[in-house]
Structures are given as C-alpha cells and as structure tokens.
C-alpha cells in the first residue's frame, strides 16, 4: 500500500529538485526523504527519480505519478477544509505569491495580521520576480496571487483589490513644480527600481502622453525603501507607488509636486485557480485584504 507520506515526498521533490530542500519543506530529515523514496520505488516497481549532480530529477514516470499525487493530496485537503468550514474553522495550508515590491512594503505585514486572526492556518508567502511566481502558480504550487492586473495569467480567476497610483519624489536639491515639463525631468539624474523601470515609463505616459527612450538612470536599486533613501540624499529623482511613500519613515523629508504629478499606475488583482473559487480560505483572505487596502 502506498502511504500518503510517500506521495508528499514525491510532490516536494517535484517542486524543489533537492532532497535537503524537500526535507526542510516537509520538516523531516534527509534520510527520511531518501527512505520514503526507496519505499515508494519498491511499491510501484519503477524508478521515480534520477540524480544529476546535486539535483534530484523526477523520471518521466515520476512526473506522471507526482501529478496524480498532487490531485490526490489536494482532494484530501479540500475535504478536510470542508469539514473545518462546516465547523466554522480555517485550518490547513495556504501558499500566497506576490512580487518583491508589493510583498515587502505592504503584503507581508498584512499576512501577519491575517495569521493572528486564524492562528491554526499555515501560511506561506513567496516573493519573487513575475516569471518565477507565475510558473509556480501554473504548477499549482501557489494557491493565490497578489500582483498587478496585467501580469495575472489569462487562465486565472481574478478580483480587483486595489488601484495603485505613483508619484514623482525628489529632495530640496531639485526645483520641480507643477509647471515642470518632461524635458526638464529628463535632464535630472533619475533613480530606477529596475532596468527599464515600468513605473517611471508608465508615469511619463500618463503625465505627459509620451514614453521617452534611451534613459540612462544614475542608479538602479531593487528596493523602494533604498530608492527613497537615495532620493533623500539628493542622488536623483524617482517615481514610486504612492502607498510606498505614505508608509515611508522619511516621507516628511521628501517632496512631490502634489496631485498634479500623481498618476494612475495599475490595478492590483487578487488571483486564484478556478477550482479554488469556493475555497473558504481564499474567500476569507480576499475579504481580509480588501478591508486592509483601505489604509493604503
């Protein structure tokens, strides 16, 4: 008889391709993972893994088995969730995915609040670049996404969560008023969040109706907090989400040109798998975050 624990090991390996990481995720020893694999292969009568250097790769048959195992374990978890739902409880696991910027500046603290409301729920928050997070979501390794609407996969179900705005921030070193034009802006040192910073280019299009080309930023830093610190030190100007500025501990030291320079950036969506539409955990998290965005 194949035990559920063997299937959970197989699923963990399909997601990590490393025995130590799989063991860490399952909170067991590496030897326990290795033994479970050995027992599983003995039960099914064919290899489910092959080694490539330090990585452990599933064989074609292992991949087929892992896919069915995910569906099997998921059905068990859904049944358990339904039982808890009937008892007005939220338990089990919930894996949430988001991008670095939104995740660090707002979502992570909100998830802590959510956990305090439902202490028996095990929540995992993954923050990464869009392509990585979306791939995990496609593989059903992530239950729901909180990210800009235009990045949400077409096959996902989605609900509106928040309309995000951006603004230009600068220090006393720069003289920017409501009359400052794009030519003047581009003549100043600019700080980007990432190469070809989408926030900056989108802001230019919304504010001036033009998307400039070949901008050479003075500084590129993958952290809104560090961007604001650099602006405060007079290293340049930057475009950041309004909610980031509002929550910054140095906001009183920074300047903007007011509402005239604030533009709509994008919608932030709450996305989930179609087969999770009736999940009580998903519904409660969305309701919780929808209330939380009011402080943005």
MIVEXKOL-334853 format. One record per atom (N, C-alpha, C): x, y, z; residue in three letters. Coordinates in steps of 0.05 Angstrom, whole numbers, plus 5000, padded with zeros to 4 digits. Example, Ala and Ser with C-alpha at 12.3 -4.5 7.8 and 13.67 -1.06 7.14 Angstrom:
BEGIN
526448865156ALA
524649105156ALA
526449345156ALA
525749555142SER
527349795143SER
525850015157SER
end
This chain:
BEGIN
501749765000UNK
500050005000UNK
501850255000UNK
501150444983UNK
502750694981UNK
501650885002UNK
503450975020UNK
502651165041UNK
502651445031UNK
500951605042UNK
500751895034UNK
503352035039UNK
504851965059UNK
507452095065UNK
509452055042UNK
509251825029UNK
511051775005UNK
510351964983UNK
507752004979UNK
506852184957UNK
507652474964UNK
507452554989UNK
508252824997UNK
511152874992UNK
512852674996UNK
515652694990UNK
516052724960UNK
514652574944UNK
514852594915UNK
513952874905UNK
511852984917UNK
510953244909UNK
512953454917UNK
514153434941UNK
516153624950UNK
518553624932UNK
519353384922UNK
521653364904UNK
521053484877UNK
518553454868UNK
517853564842UNK
517953864842UNK
517753984865UNK
517754274868UNK
520554384875UNK
522254224886UNK
524854314896UNK
527254194882UNK
527053944872UNK
529253804858UNK
531753794875UNK
531253774902UNK
533553764920UNK
532553634946UNK
533953414954UNK
532953264978UNK
532953435003UNK
535053595007UNK
535253755031UNK
532953965033UNK
532354085010UNK
530154285009UNK
527454155013UNK
527153915001UNK
524653765005UNK
524353685034UNK
526453605047UNK
526353535075UNK
525653775092UNK
526854005085UNK
526254245100UNK
523354325098UNK
522254305074UNK
519454375069UNK
517654185085UNK
518353935087UNK
516653735100UNK
517153715130UNK
519253855139UNK
520053855167UNK
520853565176UNK
522453435159UNK
523453165166UNK
526453165159UNK
527852945165UNK
530652925159UNK
531052835130UNK
533552885120UNK
534152805092UNK
534052495090UNK
534852365111UNK
534752065110UNK
531951965108UNK
530052115121UNK
527252035119UNK
526152065091UNK
527052275077UNK
526252325050UNK
527352095032UNK
529852045035UNK
531151825019UNK
529851555024UNK
529151495049UNK
527851245055UNK
525051225043UNK
523651455044UNK
520951455033UNK
520951415003UNK
523051524989UNK
523351484960UNK
523951194954UNK
525751074970UNK
526450794966UNK
524050614970UNK
522450674990UNK
520050514995UNK
517950554973UNK
517750794963UNK
515850854941UNK
516550704916UNK
519150714909UNK
520050574885UNK
519650274887UNK
519950174912UNK
519549884917UNK
516549814913UNK
514750004921UNK
511949954919UNK
510949964890UNK
511950164875UNK
510950204847UNK
512450034827UNK
514849954833UNK
516349774815UNK
517849914793UNK
518250174795UNK
519850324775UNK
521150564788UNK
523450664776UNK
524750894788UNK
523051154785UNK
523051314806UNK
521551564804UNK
523351804804UNK
525951754810UNK
527951974809UNK
530451894795UNK
532052084787UNK
534652044776UNK
536352274786UNK
538852234790UNK
540652444801UNK
542252574779UNK
542452834780UNK
544052994761UNK
545653194778UNK
548153104784UNK
549753264802UNK
548553274830UNK
548153514841UNK
546953534867UNK
543853544866UNK
542753554842UNK
539853564839UNK
538653284836UNK
536153264845UNK
534653024842UNK
532353084823UNK
532452954799UNK
530453004779UNK
528452774777UNK
525952834774UNK
523952624771UNK
524152504744UNK
523852244742UNK
523752104716UNK
521052174704UNK
520652094679UNK
518152144665UNK
515852014681UNK
516351764690UNK
514251624705UNK
513851764732UNK
516051864744UNK
515852014769UNK
514152264766UNK
514552404744UNK
512952644738UNK
509952574736UNK
509452354722UNK
506652274719UNK
505352204746UNK
506952064762UNK
505951994789UNK
505552234807UNK
507452424805UNK
507352664821UNK
504852834815UNK
504152844789UNK
501852994780UNK
499252884793UNK
499052614792UNK
496752484804UNK
496752514834UNK
499152504846UNK
499452524875UNK
498452804884UNK
499153014869UNK
498253284876UNK
495253304877UNK
493953184856UNK
491053184855UNK
489853034878UNK
491052804885UNK
490052634907UNK
490252784934UNK
492652894939UNK
493053034964UNK
491253284966UNK
490953414943UNK
489253654942UNK
486353584949UNK
485353364939UNK
482653284945UNK
482353214975UNK
484353094987UNK
484253045015UNK
484153305031UNK
485953495023UNK
486053755037UNK
483453905034UNK
482153885010UNK
479654025006UNK
477453905023UNK
477453645026UNK
475453515043UNK
475753595072UNK
478353605081UNK
478853685108UNK
477953975112UNK
478554145092UNK
477854425093UNK
474754455095UNK
473354295080UNK
470454305080UNK
469354225108UNK
470554035120UNK
469753955147UNK
470154175167UNK
472554305165UNK
473054535182UNK
471154765177UNK
470454805151UNK
468655015143UNK
465954965157UNK
465054715157UNK
462454655169UNK
462454715199UNK
464954705210UNK
465254765239UNK
466155055243UNK
466055215221UNK
466855505222UNK
469755535231UNK
471555375220UNK
474355385226UNK
475955415201UNK
478355545202UNK
480155555180UNK
482755435189UNK
483455205177UNK
485955065183UNK
487254985156UNK
489554845158UNK
490854755134UNK
493054935125UNK
493554935099UNK
495755095087UNK
494755285066UNK
496155505063UNK
495455695042UNK
498055825033UNK
498655795007UNK
501055904995UNK
500356144977UNK
501456374985UNK
500856624972UNK
503356724957UNK
502956824932UNK
505256924917UNK
504857214910UNK
507057364910UNK
507057654903UNK
509757734893UNK
509957984885UNK
512458094876UNK
513958224899UNK
516558264896UNK
518258364917UNK
517158634928UNK
516658824910UNK
515959094919UNK
513459094936UNK
511258994925UNK
508758984940UNK
508958804964UNK
510358584961UNK
510558394983UNK
511958505007UNK
514158645003UNK
515758755025UNK
514458995037UNK
513359175021UNK
512359435031UNK
509559415044UNK
508059215036UNK
505259205047UNK
504258925054UNK
504458745035UNK
503158485039UNK
504158315062UNK
506858315066UNK
507958145087UNK
506758215115UNK
506558465121UNK
505458545147UNK
502458485149UNK
501058505126UNK
498158435127UNK
497758135131UNK
499657975120UNK
499357685123UNK
499857605152UNK
501557755166UNK
501957705195UNK
499357765210UNK
497957975202UNK
495458045214UNK
493357825209UNK
493457715184UNK
491557505177UNK
492057255194UNK
494657195198UNK
495356965214UNK
494456985243UNK
494657225253UNK
493757265281UNK
490757225284UNK
489257275261UNK
486357225261UNK
485756925259UNK
487356785244UNK
486956495240UNK
489556345248UNK
490156325273UNK
492656215283UNK
493155915275UNK
491055775268UNK
491355485262UNK
491855445232UNK
491955665217UNK
492555645188UNK
495555685183UNK
496655505167UNK
499455525160UNK
499755675133UNK
500955915134UNK
501156085110UNK
504056115102UNK
504456095075UNK
507056135064UNK
506856355043UNK
508556555046UNK
508656785028UNK
511156775011UNK
510956744985UNK
513256744967UNK
513357004952UNK
515657134952UNK
516057384937UNK
518357334917UNK
517857404892UNK
519957364872UNK
519257534847UNK
520757484826UNK
520257624801UNK
517757494788UNK
516357644770UNK
513857554759UNK
513957274746UNK
515957224729UNK
516056974715UNK
516356734734UNK
517756764756UNK
518156544775UNK
515556494791UNK
514256704800UNK
511856674815UNK
509656554798UNK
509356654773UNK
507256554755UNK
507656264748UNK
510156184744UNK
510755904738UNK
509855724761UNK
510455804786UNK
509555644809UNK
506555634811UNK
505255864804UNK
502355864804UNK
501255674783UNK
502455674759UNK
501555494738UNK
501755204746UNK
503755144762UNK
504254874771UNK
502554804796UNK
500854984804UNK
499154954828UNK
500854934854UNK
503255034853UNK
504855044878UNK
504155294894UNK
502755484882UNK
501855724896UNK
498855734892UNK
497455794914UNK
494455794914UNK
493256054903UNK
494556284910UNK
493456534900UNK
495656744896UNK
495056944880UNK
497057154873UNK
495957424881UNK
497757594890UNK
497057874893UNK
499158034877UNK
498358134853UNK
500158264835UNK
498658444815UNK
500158614801UNK
498858784781UNK
497158624761UNK
494858744754UNK
492958604738UNK
494158504711UNK
495858674699UNK
496858604672UNK
498758364673UNK
499658274696UNK
501458054699UNK
500057794705UNK
497457804712UNK
495957574720UNK
495457394696UNK
496057134698UNK
495656944675UNK
492756944666UNK
492356914640UNK
489656924628UNK
487856704639UNK
488956474647UNK
487256254656UNK
486356284685UNK
487456484700UNK
486856514728UNK
484256674732UNK
482856614754UNK
480656774762UNK
481757014777UNK
480557254774UNK
481757484788UNK
479557674798UNK
480157814819UNK
478458014831UNK
480058264836UNK
478858494832UNK
480158744837UNK
480758774867UNK
483258864873UNK
483958904901UNK
484559204907UNK
486159324889UNK
487059604895UNK
487859744870UNK
487160004867UNK
488060164845UNK
490560314855UNK
492860254842UNK
495360364851UNK
496160614835UNK
497160814850UNK
498061064838UNK
501061104843UNK
502261264826UNK
505161334830UNK
505561634830UNK
507761714841UNK
508362004841UNK
511362044839UNK
512162274830UNK
514962344828UNK
515962454855UNK
518162344865UNK
519162444891UNK
521962554886UNK
522662764902UNK
525262894899UNK
526063034925UNK
528463134927UNK
529363274951UNK
529563574946UNK
530363714966UNK
530664014964UNK
532664094942UNK
534363904935UNK
536463954915UNK
535264024888UNK
532763934883UNK
531563964856UNK
529164144858UNK
528864324839UNK
526664514837UNK
524664414817UNK
522564274827UNK
520464164810UNK
517764274819UNK
516364384800UNK
513764504806UNK
511664384787UNK
509164464790UNK
507064364772UNK
507564444743UNK
509264644739UNK
509864744712UNK
512264604699UNK
513664444714UNK
515964304703UNK
515164104681UNK
516564114659UNK
515863934636UNK
517663694635UNK
517063514616UNK
518463264614UNK
521463304607UNK
521963504590UNK
524763564582UNK
526363634607UNK
525263784625UNK
526663864649UNK
527163614667UNK
525063444669UNK
525263204685UNK
527463024675UNK
527662984648UNK
529662804637UNK
532462924639UNK
532663174645UNK
535263304648UNK
536463264676UNK
534863144694UNK
535763094721UNK
536662804725UNK
538362744744UNK
539162474750UNK
536662314759UNK
536362074748UNK
533961914753UNK
534661644767UNK
533161564786UNK
533561314800UNK
531361124791UNK
532160884782UNK
530260674773UNK
530060454794UNK
527660334795UNK
527260104812UNK
528559854800UNK
528459834774UNK
529659624759UNK
530359724731UNK
531859574716UNK
532559654689UNK
529959694673UNK
529759924658UNK
527359984644UNK
524959994663UNK
525260134685UNK
523260164706UNK
520460214695UNK
518660024696UNK
515960064685UNK
514360284698UNK
514860324725UNK
513460534739UNK
514160804727UNK
516660844721UNK
517561104711UNK
516361154683UNK
516660964665UNK
515660994638UNK
512661024637UNK
511260874654UNK
508260894655UNK
507461174665UNK
508961274685UNK
508461534696UNK
508861754674UNK
510961734658UNK
511461924637UNK
509161924617UNK
508161684610UNK
505961664590UNK
503461784601UNK
502761724627UNK
500361824639UNK
500462124643UNK
502862224652UNK
503062514658UNK
503462684634UNK
505162594615UNK
505962764593UNK
504962664566UNK
503862414565UNK
502962304540UNK
505262214522UNK
507662184533UNK
509962104518UNK
511561894534UNK
512561694520UNK
514361494532UNK
517161554522UNK
518961664539UNK
521661724530UNK
523361474524UNK
525461514509UNK
527161284502UNK
530061334511UNK
531461104514UNK
534361114520UNK
535061274544UNK
533461244566UNK
534161374591UNK
536461224604UNK
538361364613UNK
540661244628UNK
540461334657UNK
539261164674UNK
538961234702UNK
541661264716UNK
541661434736UNK
544161464752UNK
544461224771UNK
542261114780UNK
542360894799UNK
539960714794UNK
540460444796UNK
538360244794UNK
538460084820UNK
536260074835UNK
536259934861UNK
533659794864UNK
533659534870UNK
531259374871UNK
530059384899UNK
529559624909UNK
528259664935UNK
527159944936UNK
524559964941UNK
523360224943UNK
524460384966UNK
524960244988UNK
526060375012UNK
528760495006UNK
530460354992UNK
533160454985UNK
532860674964UNK
530960654946UNK
530460874927UNK
529861134941UNK
528061124961UNK
527261364975UNK
529561474991UNK
531261295002UNK
533561385017UNK
535561524998UNK
535861424974UNK
537661544954UNK
536561824946UNK
533961834942UNK
532662094936UNK
533162294958UNK
532862204983UNK
533262375006UNK
536062485007UNK
537962324998UNK
540762404998UNK
541562584974UNK
539562634957UNK
539962814935UNK
541262684911UNK
541162414909UNK
542462284887UNK
540862294861UNK
538362354863UNK
536662374840UNK
533762384846UNK
532062374826UNK
529162364829UNK
528162084822UNK
525662014831UNK
524661744826UNK
521661754825UNK
520561554812UNK
517661504812UNK
517061254829UNK
515361284849UNK
514761064867UNK
511761044872UNK
510760814879UNK
507960784886UNK
507260974909UNK
504961094908UNK
504061284928UNK
503961154956UNK
503060904957UNK
502760774983UNK
505460724996UNK
507560694979UNK
510260654990UNK
511260915003UNK
510661134990UNK
511461395001UNK
509961455027UNK
507461395027UNK
505761455051UNK
506761295075UNK
507861055071UNK
508660885093UNK
511660915100UNK
513061085085UNK
515961115090UNK
516461285115UNK
518461205130UNK
519161355155UNK
520561615149UNK
521361655124UNK
522661905116UNK
520962075098UNK
518362015097UNK
516562155078UNK
516562455083UNK
516862545109UNK
516862835115UNK
519262975104UNK
521362825097UNK
523762955086UNK
523762965055UNK
521862845043UNK
521662825014UNK
519563015003UNK
519863084978UNK
517963274965UNK
516663144941UNK
514263234935UNK
512863174910UNK
511763434899UNK
510863424874UNK
509563654862UNK
506563644866UNK
505663484885UNK
502863464892UNK
501263284873UNK
498563314875UNK
496763144859UNK
497163174829UNK
498163404821UNK
498663454792UNK
500563244780UNK
502363144797UNK
504362954787UNK
503762664795UNK
501462624808UNK
500662354815UNK
498962234792UNK
499661994784UNK
498261864762UNK
497361584769UNK
495261484755UNK
494461204759UNK
496561024747UNK
497360814762UNK
499360634752UNK
498160374742UNK
496860224759UNK
495559984750UNK
493659884772UNK
492159674766UNK
490459544785UNK
492059314797UNK
491759274823UNK
492859044836UNK
490658834839UNK
491058594829UNK
489058394829UNK
489558174850UNK
487458044858UNK
487557804875UNK
486757574856UNK
488657394850UNK
488157184830UNK
488356914844UNK
486756724833UNK
486756454844UNK
485956254822UNK
486256004827UNK
485455794808UNK
482455764807UNK
481355704784UNK
478455674780UNK
477355464799UNK
478855244804UNK
477755034821UNK
477955114851UNK
479055344857UNK
479155444885UNK
477055654890UNK
475255694871UNK
473355914874UNK
471555894899UNK
471055654908UNK
469355614932UNK
470955564957UNK
473655594955UNK
475255554979UNK
474755765000UNK
474155675024UNK
473555865045UNK
476056025053UNK
478455895052UNK
480956035058UNK
481456265038UNK
480956205012UNK
481356404991UNK
479456634995UNK
476956575000UNK
474856785004UNK
475556965028UNK
476356835050UNK
476956985074UNK
479357165071UNK
481457065057UNK
483857225052UNK
483157465035UNK
481557425014UNK
480857644996UNK
479257855012UNK
477357765028UNK
475757955044UNK
477458105064UNK
479357975075UNK
481158095095UNK
482958305081UNK
484058235058UNK
485858425043UNK
484258655032UNK
481858605023UNK
480158825012UNK
479659035034UNK
479358945058UNK
479059135080UNK
481659275087UNK
483859125084UNK
486459235091UNK
487459445072UNK
486659435046UNK
487659625027UNK
486559905032UNK
484559925050UNK
483460195056UNK
485460375069UNK
487660255081UNK
489660425094UNK
491960505075UNK
491660425050UNK
493760495031UNK
493460785021UNK
end
